[in-house]
Amino acid sequence: MAGLVEAIAIRRKMYFEFEGAPYHCLDVDVSTPTARGGQTLVRLKMRNLLTRAVFDKTFKAGDKFKEPDLDVVAASYLYGDGDGCHFMDQATFETLTLPPDMLGDDRLLLSDNLVVQVQRFNGRPIGIQLPPVVELRVTATEPGVRGDTASGGVTKPATLETGLEIRVPLFIKEGEAVKVHTETREFAGRA
């Protein structure tokens, strides 16, 4: 049986089960009372891993949550089509298909053979965890103009092979591979 976790013990990036659904904690705010006899409250910003909805909810410090039946498997991205994105489980070589609405904008960070962590709740795929940085090729960007760097830190828009648009430094050219932070969707360097 899964253990129980008190609300006061929940930290950022932890997983817990609430009302029969798995949640991911995005932020925690603990407010301790100033008056005697007041209760410590824990405000959680949390994401429902099934619906992807994000909301804030306040709990008493002693409220208990079950640890969710989550498991994570390594899988490589194969391709995307009308049915969704298809991944191959690295251990069993089974194909896992996740619908496009489950991935949202994360599908713009997927490139061929990228290994991700597929999260499963009660054996059913519910989402993916991307690596911190992915490499993608620039397909369209304007050439940098000499003299545009007077203010320093000047960037230009670039479209990547997946359709994702980011800002890159002036020296990046079409056809170059760049690294992109998966959390912030920002340029992280040349590949």
Order of alpha helices (4+ residues) and beta strands (2+ residues): beta-beta-beta-beta-beta-beta-beta-beta-beta-alpha-beta-beta-beta-beta-beta-beta-beta
